Amino acid sequence: MSKKVTKPSFSKALFSGLILEDLVFPFPKMDKEEAENMDLIRESFEKFAEDKIDPAAIDEKAEIPSEVIDGLKELGFFGLNTPEAYGGFGLSATAWTKALEMVCHADPSTSLLLGAHQSIGIKALHLFGTEEQKQKYLPRLVTGEMIGAFCLTEPGAGSDAAGIKTKAVRDEAQGCYILNGSKLWITNGNLADFFTVFAKEEIAGPDGDPHDKITAFIVTRDMGGVTSGKPENKMGIKGSATAAVFFEDVKVPFENVIGERGRGFKVAMEVLNSGR
């Protein structure tokens, strides 16, 4: 019987006082073509930021002006790390990180708007969505016609994602789920039209008895029953819209399940790991 080979952990080694340099070097680099593209992206953004982005005013008014958001849409900044096949720039993780760093230098709130949209808001669609789902939503998400948000945290479930209470009841007659619940501290919560929502549904286990399992769903504001709370008054990054999102008898089509039914916890963890 062959012995399972496991790779050493860089983080675990740090606790032992070891730095396993071979695991992190050479540091990832962009290829020549992507580096040239990033120079063009940086040049266009820096001119835009100089003309349109006033970080002090954004923080004072606790709002990103609509003209800034519209300008970012025109620049294509809502689809920086979305594959070109769906209308995005298709930036690598390295280039995407550098792009966020560049935007954050101009204004942290604006960086969060874009980061929450792409790194977590629509990431489950990227990683686990069907081709039909991607074709339906990504073209509108990369243009900023729809802004994305990631809805996991609840009043009683933050780090303990398994403790969520939002409920999805499967209605075979109507061909949809009936979604009820609320989410807290949602970045882009009152701007978003596209929500990656995690809810529990009853699924029969191996013993035949129903068990609550987490499933991930695509929910859009136009489904009805989706409302947002008042933006939170934060100590910093005030221009970033953080709000509660409420779901009341929202009819979510069966085809809007992301990934496998009952495997939503895995979807959430993959998205968060990727985003971080």
C-alpha angles and dihedrals in degrees: 000000000000118000116242111246116217127190118237117255116242092202094047091050091055089064088058092050094255127129110202097201094177089069095058105028138113089045113231113268133192117246118246096264094049092046089054090049090050090053089056092046091049093048094051093044096048091053090048092047093049091052102037115017118083106175094188092053092046091053093044095050093036090225139095107231117246090237089060092050091046090049091052089052091053090050090052093240094142090067104040096126098029114108116263090240088073096042100270132122093250095220119183120241090262094051092043091053091050090049092053090047089053093050092045089055088059096041131341094211092056090049090054092050090057096036096051090047096051108021096050112353096070099011095101088057089053095047104034108012123117120244089251091054092048093049091049100048113017097070089058093041096052091053093049091242082126122031119207134225134184113228113195110111118088136177090270102026125060116127086006094070091169089067097069117136102195106121133211117193116197114229109193093184093058096034093234146085122253105224124201130169146074138259129205137211093016113173109224086012096144095035100048128102094177121058131186099210129189118206139159122249131179112255125176113249129212088277091056093245120122117256130185110249130175118246128183120229140188107230124180127197093236091066088082128237093066115121136163131220128229113292112264118253100234132187093235144005084040095167091066108095109236115175146145117262122209129202119198119180091327112179107223116186117236089242090064094073110117113219120334125343110259093017097092094115089062090048091052094049093047091051093048093046090050093045094050 
